[in-house]
Each structure stands twice: as structure tokens, then as C-alpha cells.
């Protein structure tokens, strides 16, 4: 969602997804957050970069490559976290905690 629409659309979708009581683990949320952070609003920001003189496709390639690299690194973090029971807690939306 965030790759095309921007960070705000991704955050809304993200909070809707984690409102499920079964929820996501902290490790999964960290991975999704890093992906949204690195590769959000690709068409818009790449067009702005092109106007500033940076090649459109190089910008998209760099940001998608960085997002894929983050996913690969997160896979190893996932293996470590699963083996050590680190980051295995379920994440809940803040507004559910305040009820």
C-alpha cells in the first residue's frame, strides 16, 4: 500500500491490520515499518527526483533494491529472534491499550 500511495495510506492500512486481536509480532511490525520507511510513494518522489536531475529509473531501482535488502536482513533477524524468543510479543494498537 505504501509503495504507491505514500506513508499516510500505509500507516492507516497498517493500524487496521494490527487491530486484529491475534496481531503481528514485534519482529513482523519492525520489518513492515522498515519497508514502508525505505520505499514509500515511489512514483511521486521519483518524479520529483527527476525534476532535480536524478534519473527516474535509478531512483526507483535504488529504493526497491534497498527495500529488498532490508527484507533479506530482516529474514536473518527473524531467524535469530525466533530462536532466542526475542521480539516475539504480539503488537497491539495503542488505542486498544488505552481503553
Buried (B, 14 or more C-beta within 10 A) or exposed (E): BBBEBBBEBBBEBBEEBBEEEEBBBBBBBBBBBBBBBBBBBBEEBBEEBBEEEEEEEEBBEBBBEBBEEBBEEBEEBBEEBEEEEEBEEBBBBEEEEEE
